[in-house]
Amino acid sequence: MLTACRLLLTACCLLTVIAGGAQQAKEDAELKHKIAQMLMIGFRGMELKPDMPVYNDLKKLGIGGVILFDYDVPSKSAKRNISSPKQLKKLIADMQAAAPLKLLVAIDQEGGKVSRLKARYGFPPTVSAQYLGKMNNADTTAKYAAATAKTLSELGFNLNFAPAVDLNVNPNCPIIGKIERSFSADAEVVVQQAAIWLEEQQKQGVMGCIKHFPGHGSSAADTHLGIADVTNTWTAQELEPFRRLIVAGKVQVVMTSHVYNAKLDEDYPATMSKKIITGILREQLGFSGVVVTDDLAMSALVDHYDFDEILLKAIEAGADILCLSNNGKTYDDHISKKAVNIIFKAVKQGKITPERIEESYSRIMALKAGL
């Protein structure tokens, strides 16, 4: 009798352990799913095939978004994701079909020199933000913005990383003013022009994204190539377009920049700065939407910080979506899995709280629900 009781007790304990292990495995899988939704990945391929790593990223890992390019920087080749309207539309449709949840499909289609959908691939011609700002005619801007939004919507894009609302403080800034990405040095013009872009995109079911917070227009350097220190050139006036558009309720997504400003944060560039993203963008400006990082492959970050630190600091700072373009110096087919594992481990070690992940996941799900 005693032996039978002991055996029964042992069996009950074993079942409890098994049940506890199953519950833990379920919780871990849910956590990894939420982390994967925070990733926006770049990849190589004009079509989606089951043997491609990105197919697994979509189908099993469950990444939340992808960003598409026409040019592959690591190989210096104009063969990446875009060759024609027909090809691109099928690629996007196949990715949406593979993803278990609605996928954010993003692109940088500002117009002018920052256009992934070029005329030589069969897409409509565009004009730059600077051109529109100088014209400063609402009907003209609406015409071009509507045309861009219609093209994006018909292809299947639901997120455009535009418009840029950087003030043209330094016309010789190599990545803003010099390539005509700013509407104007006048905040009033920038706000008017950007509002039209956001409205026209919204009409077509394409979300806009204002960038590059807290302002890149006064820099003398390109964050793609290295540190852009704006400590002595940036002023609070550069926040004005962000503030006014947020207050007007026109903004769902904001992209951070990698500029460094010792007066705002003496330790980290904006993308990795809690003082800037949480302190200024969320608390001072009252933004409650989704914060997406600029490409984390840029030299302003990767030349100075380890991959782990970039990811964790960006999350700690308040970023919701981590843009891993795979279009910097190197290309890694397994970057999604690596990122998920790094963040998952950090949560398990107590470096990031589960609540912080849940916060971003909830914002992302709300954004997708509105598509």
Number of C-alpha atoms within 10 A of each C-alpha: 6 7 8 9 10 11 12 12 12 12 12 12 12 12 12 12 12 12 12 12 12 12 12 12 12 11 12 14 14 12 19 21 18 25 27 27 25 27 24 24 26 26 24 22 15 19 16 19 14 10 8 14 18 25 18 18 21 24 17 13 22 24 29 29 26 23 22 24 23 20 17 18 17 12 14 9 10 13 16 20 24 24 17 16 16 11 14 20 17 16 21 22 14 15 22 19 14 20 20 15 17 16 23 24 21 24 21 18 22 23 24 18 15 18 18 20 27 20 12 10 13 12 14 13 15 20 17 19 28 23 17 22 23 11 12 17 12 13 10 12 23 20 13 20 24 21 18 25 28 19 16 23 19 13 18 21 25 23 27 25 22 27 27 26 34 29 27 27 23 17 20 17 19 16 19 27 25 15 17 25 27 28 30 27 21 16 21 13 19 28 20 18 24 28 23 20 24 26 20 24 26 18 13 18 20 24 27 28 26 26 24 26 27 31 29 34 31 26 28 20 21 20 23 19 13 17 21 21 22 20 17 11 13 21 14 8 15 23 20 20 27 28 18 17 19 21 13 10 9 18 23 18 25 27 23 27 24 31 28 26 21 14 11 17 16 12 11 20 24 25 33 28 25 22 18 24 24 19 16 17 24 17 13 12 17 14 22 14 18 24 27 25 27 23 25 24 21 21 19 23 25 17 13 11 12 10 16 13 14 19 23 19 17 24 24 20 20 27 26 28 27 27 22 24 23 24 25 19 13 10 18 13 16 13 20 24 16 14 21 23 15 15 22 22 14 16 18 12 10 9 13 18 13 16 10 14 23 15 12 23 23 14 19 22 16 13 16 15 9 8 13
